[in-house]
Amino acid sequence: MIKRFLASLLLLSSAVTAQAEQPLIPAPPQLAATAYLLMDAHTGQILVEEDADKQVPPASLTKMMTAYIVSEEIGKGTIKEDDEVLISEKAWRKDGSKMFVKVGDKVPVIDLLRGVIIQSGNDASIALAEYVSGSEEVFAEVMNQQAELLGMHDTTFKNATGWPAEGHLTTARDLGTLARAVIMDHPEHYDLYSEKYFSFSGINQPNRNRLLWRDPAVDGIKTGHTEEAGYCLVSSAQKRGMRLIAVVLGTGSDEKRAAESQKLLAYGFRYFQTHKVYGPGDVLQTERVWGGKEPDVGIAVQQDVFVTIPRGGEDNIKADLIIDGELEAPLQKGQPVGKVVVTLDGETVAEVNAVTTEAVEEAGFFKRLWDSIKRFVMGFFS
């Protein structure tokens, strides 16, 4: 038997959803770009998209994956930030944007990571790829494996830099997924994307993301440009508890990619909000436990539950707590026993596990026997 309970949402009005006023939201801006996308970083909800699944060359946006894998390896402990990387001739000779490392230099991983993120250095990208995987070719295989793990199913990487290569393609949707992973999975390195300058070997270079100077809410993340890809920008900004990711691909100039990205971010912050429905410490209700030392147990969620809603649309949210049958001891703390389904205007926007807040041990023989009798008797009246 499945028990359903309409949970009271925190800090929400008691007004009936059907009577709630519908917020007005205009059509999103139309951008002068090949493809674009706007995402709520907390929820993954897509707010705006245009040709988001069209495969296009990513140029130096590729380096987001290069940096992500390096952060992954640091997190695993397989490499360290202060490891010194020997610069190869291949890395030194690579054309395009450079960190200006030299053959035979020994450069700390963290400095090379800054060279990738801030200076968009092709030389730094190859040096890190060779250090992590032995060669750039093997590193590209790792990039593709990581892309699959992240759900970037329309992406193929051929190198660590974004240098034009046949079949080196991605989509706006996949880049949004990657940017979200960069931000959420490795906050310890995300601050690097907001640094405006990095100096190496006496050469000081600015971050190419113009929005870092224009908008204090913007704190990342990466630019890209080739003749085939056009001018591209993946940007992120945080305001009033909401973080947005804007992906703009194939614009006509450096200025245009910044201006078009600003349009998307402004639209998202003006008309939408990220709403926290529940946190892990919020007890939704208590449930009867049969055959346990304790008569009942609290039910909560495993993690923060966020939803993206039109600004001012809190009254249109509902949440159903669904328990998968009657609970029997023993129960472990954090044991899934059902789910919470959050809907906005009748459409499901979040679904998470409902778990027990504490362990419940099995009771002694006579208590279990008594509970069995009560369940038997109550069955006649249910």
C-alpha positions in Angstrom: 0.0 0.0 0.0 1.3 3.5 -0.9 0.5 6.3 1.5 0.2 9.8 0.1 0.6 13.0 2.0 0.5 16.6 0.7 3.5 18.1 2.5 3.4 21.7 3.7 6.1 23.7 2.0 8.4 25.9 4.0 7.7 29.6 3.9 4.9 29.3 1.4 1.5 30.9 1.3 -1.5 28.8 2.3 -3.4 30.0 -0.8 -4.9 27.4 -3.0 -2.7 26.8 -6.1 -5.6 27.2 -8.5 -6.2 30.6 -7.1 -2.6 31.7 -7.2 -1.8 34.6 -9.5 0.3 33.5 -12.5 3.5 35.6 -12.9 3.9 37.2 -16.3 7.0 36.2 -18.2 7.8 37.7 -21.7 9.4 35.7 -24.5 13.1 35.3 -24.1 15.5 37.5 -26.1 16.5 36.4 -29.6 20.3 36.4 -29.8 22.6 36.9 -32.8 24.4 33.6 -32.2 24.5 30.1 -33.8 23.2 28.4 -30.6 22.6 29.4 -27.0 21.2 28.2 -23.7 20.4 29.5 -20.2 20.5 27.1 -17.2 19.8 27.3 -13.5 23.0 25.9 -12.1 21.3 24.6 -8.9 18.6 22.7 -10.5 19.8 22.1 -14.1 16.6 23.5 -15.4 16.9 25.0 -18.9 15.2 28.4 -19.0 16.1 29.4 -22.6 17.4 27.4 -25.5 17.9 27.8 -29.2 19.5 25.1 -31.3 21.0 23.8 -28.1 21.6 20.3 -29.6 23.3 21.5 -32.7 26.8 20.1 -32.9 29.4 22.9 -33.4 33.2 23.2 -32.8 33.8 24.4 -29.2 37.2 26.1 -29.8 38.8 26.9 -26.4 35.7 26.1 -24.5 37.2 22.6 -24.7 39.6 23.7 -22.0 36.8 23.6 -19.5 37.0 19.8 -19.8 40.8 19.8 -19.6 40.6 21.8 -16.4 37.8 19.7 -15.0 39.8 16.5 -15.5 42.9 18.0 -13.8 40.7 19.0 -10.8 39.3 15.5 -10.7 42.8 14.1 -10.6 43.8 16.5 -7.8 40.7 15.5 -5.9 41.6 11.8 -6.2 45.1 12.5 -5.0 46.8 11.1 -8.2 48.4 14.5 -8.8 49.0 17.5 -6.6 48.7 21.2 -7.1 52.4 21.7 -6.4 53.6 18.9 -8.6 56.2 20.2 -11.1 55.4 19.5 -14.8 58.2 19.2 -17.3 57.3 21.2 -20.4 57.7 19.2 -23.6 58.7 20.6 -27.0 55.2 19.7 -28.3 53.6 21.9 -25.7 56.0 24.8 -26.3 55.6 24.7 -30.1 51.8 24.8 -30.1 50.4 27.9 -31.8 47.5 30.0 -30.7 47.0 31.5 -27.3 49.9 30.8 -25.0 51.0 30.9 -21.4 54.6 31.2 -22.7 56.1 28.2 -21.0 59.5 27.0 -22.4 60.9 23.6 -23.2 62.5 22.1 -20.1 60.6 24.4 -17.7 59.2 22.8 -14.6 55.9 24.5 -13.8 53.6 23.7 -10.9 50.2 22.1 -11.8 48.3 25.0 -10.2 50.1 27.5 -12.3 49.4 25.5 -15.5 45.8 25.3 -14.4 45.7 29.1 -14.2 47.4 29.3 -17.6 44.6 27.1 -19.1 41.7 28.9 -17.4 42.8 32.6 -17.3 45.2 32.8 -20.3 43.6 30.1 -22.4 47.1 28.7 -23.0 47.3 25.9 -25.5 50.8 25.2 -24.3 49.5 24.8 -20.7 46.7 22.6 -21.8 49.0 20.2 -23.6 51.5 20.1 -20.8 48.7 19.1 -18.3 47.3 16.5 -20.7 50.7 14.9 -21.1 51.3 15.0 -17.3 47.9 13.4 -16.5 47.8 10.8 -19.3 51.2 10.5 -20.9 50.1 12.1 -24.2 47.5 14.4 -25.5 46.0 11.6 -27.6 45.4 9.4 -24.5 44.1 12.4 -22.6 41.5 13.0 -25.3 40.2 9.5 -24.7 39.8 10.4 -21.0 38.0 13.6 -22.0 35.5 11.6 -24.0 35.0 9.0 -21.2 34.4 11.9 -18.8 32.0 13.5 -21.2 29.9 10.3 -21.2 29.9 10.1 -17.4 28.6 13.7 -17.3 25.9 13.0 -19.8 27.5 15.0 -22.7 26.3 12.5 -25.3 26.7 14.8 -28.3 30.3 15.7 -27.6 33.5 14.3 -29.1 36.9 15.7 -28.1 40.0 15.2 -30.3 42.5 17.3 -28.3 42.9 19.2 -25.0 43.0 22.7 -26.5 40.0 23.1 -28.9 42.4 23.4 -31.8 40.3 22.8 -35.0 40.1 19.1 -35.8 37.6 17.0 -37.8 34.9 15.6 -35.5 35.9 17.8 -32.5 32.3 18.9 -31.7 29.9 19.6 -28.9 26.6 21.4 -28.3 25.3 24.3 -26.2 23.5 21.8 -24.0 26.5 19.7 -23.3 28.6 22.8 -22.6 26.0 23.8 -20.0 26.3 20.4 -18.4 30.1 20.7 -18.3 30.0 24.2 -16.9 27.6 23.0 -14.1 30.0 20.2 -13.3 33.0 22.6 -13.2 31.1 24.9 -10.7 29.4 22.2 -8.5 32.0 19.4 -8.4 35.1 21.5 -7.8 34.4 24.7 -6.0 38.0 24.7 -4.7 39.2 25.6 -8.2 36.2 27.6 -9.5 37.6 30.8 -8.1 40.3 30.6 -10.7 37.7 31.4 -13.4 37.0 34.8 -11.8 40.7 35.9 -11.7 41.1 38.8 -14.1 44.9 38.5 -14.7 47.7 36.0 -14.5 51.3 36.7 -14.8 53.9 34.1 -15.8 57.6 34.6 -16.8 57.0 38.4 -16.6 54.1 38.4 -19.0 50.8 39.6 -17.6 47.7 38.5 -19.5 44.1 39.4 -18.9 41.2 37.0 -18.7 39.3 37.2 -22.0 35.9 37.1 -20.3 34.8 40.8 -20.6 31.9 40.2 -18.3 34.2 39.9 -15.3 34.8 43.7 -15.6 31.3 44.7 -16.5 29.1 42.8 -14.0 30.1 42.1 -10.4 27.7 39.1 -10.3 29.7 37.3 -13.0 32.5 35.1 -11.7 33.3 32.9 -14.8 33.8 30.9 -16.8 35.5 30.5 -20.3 35.8 32.1 -23.8 36.5 30.5 -27.1 37.2 31.6 -30.6 38.3 30.1 -33.9 37.3 31.1 -37.5 35.0 28.1 -37.8 33.5 28.4 -34.3 33.1 32.1 -34.1 33.2 34.0 -30.8 31.9 31.9 -27.9 31.4 32.4 -24.2 30.2 30.3 -21.4 29.5 32.6 -18.5 28.1 32.2 -15.0 26.7 34.7 -12.5 25.2 34.6 -9.0 22.6 37.0 -7.6 20.0 36.7 -4.9 20.7 33.1 -4.2 20.4 32.1 -7.8 23.3 31.0 -10.1 22.8 31.0 -13.8 24.9 29.6 -16.6 24.7 31.2 -20.1 26.1 29.4 -23.2 26.5 31.6 -26.3 28.1 30.1 -29.4 29.0 31.4 -32.8 28.7 35.2 -32.4 30.5 37.7 -34.7 32.9 39.4 -32.3 34.4 39.5 -28.8 32.0 42.3 -27.9 29.0 40.5 -29.3 29.5 37.4 -27.3 29.7 39.4 -24.1 26.6 41.5 -25.0 24.5 38.6 -26.0 25.4 36.7 -22.8 24.4 39.7 -20.8 21.0 39.6 -22.4 20.4 36.0 -21.3 21.6 36.5 -17.8 19.5 39.7 -17.3 16.4 37.8 -18.5 17.0 34.9 -16.2 17.6 37.0 -13.1 14.6 39.3 -13.9 11.9 36.7 -14.4 13.0 33.5 -12.5 14.2 32.5 -9.1 15.8 29.4 -7.5 13.5 28.3 -4.6 14.7 26.0 -1.9 11.9 23.7 -1.0 13.5 21.5 1.6 16.8 20.9 3.3 18.3 17.6 4.7 17.4 18.7 8.3 13.7 19.3 7.6 11.5 16.6 9.0 8.5 16.3 6.6 6.5 14.1 8.9 6.7 11.0 11.2 5.7 7.5 10.1 4.6 4.5 12.2 7.2 1.8 12.5 6.0 -1.7 13.2 8.0 -4.1 15.3 10.5 -1.4 16.4 11.9 -0.3 19.7 10.6 3.2 18.8 7.0 3.6 17.6 7.7 6.0 14.8 10.5 7.6 12.8 11.0 11.0 11.1 11.0 11.3 7.3 13.3 13.8 5.5 15.1 14.3 2.2 18.7 13.3 1.4 19.8 16.7 0.1 18.7 20.2 -0.5 15.7 20.3 -2.9 15.8 23.3 -5.2 13.3 24.2 -8.0 13.4 26.9 -10.6 10.2 28.9 -10.7 8.9 32.2 -12.2 9.8 35.0 -9.8 6.9 35.3 -7.3 5.5 31.9 -8.2 5.9 30.2 -4.8 2.2 29.7 -4.3 2.1 27.4 -7.3 4.3 24.8 -5.8 3.1 21.5 -4.3 5.0 18.5 -2.9 3.8 14.9 -2.4 5.5 12.7 0.1 5.0 9.1 -1.1 5.8 6.3 1.3 6.4 2.9 -0.2 4.2 0.9 2.1 4.2 0.4 5.9 7.6 0.6 7.6 9.0 -2.3 9.5 12.0 -2.5 11.8 14.9 -2.7 11.6 15.5 0.6 9.8 18.9 2.2 9.1 19.4 6.0 9.4 19.1 7.5 5.9 17.3 4.5 4.5 15.2 5.3 1.4 11.5 4.6 2.2 9.8 6.6 -0.5 10.1 9.8 -2.5 9.1 13.5 -2.6 7.7 14.7 -5.8 7.6 18.5 -6.3 5.3 19.9 -8.9 4.8 23.4 -10.3 1.4 24.0 -11.8 0.9 20.3 -12.0 4.2 19.6 -13.8 6.9 17.6 -12.0 10.0 19.8 -11.4 11.9 17.7 -8.8 11.9 14.1 -7.5 14.1 13.0 -4.6 14.4 10.1 -2.2 12.6 10.3 1.2 14.7 8.8 3.9 14.6 8.0 7.6 16.1 10.5 10.0 17.4 7.9 12.5 17.9 4.1 12.9 15.1 2.1 14.5 16.1 -1.3 16.0 13.9 -4.3 16.0 11.9 -4.7 19.2 11.8 -7.7 21.5 9.7 -10.8 20.8 6.6 -9.7 22.8 6.6 -6.1 21.3 6.8 -7.5 17.8 4.0 -10.0 18.6 1.8 -7.3 19.9 2.4 -5.1 16.8 1.5 -8.1 14.6 -1.8 -8.5 16.4 -2.6 -4.8 16.1 -1.7 -4.8 12.4 -4.0 -7.8 11.9 -6.9 -6.2 13.7 -6.4 -2.8 12.0 -6.5 -4.5 8.6 -10.2 -5.2 9.1 -10.9 -1.4 9.4 -8.6 0.0 6.7 
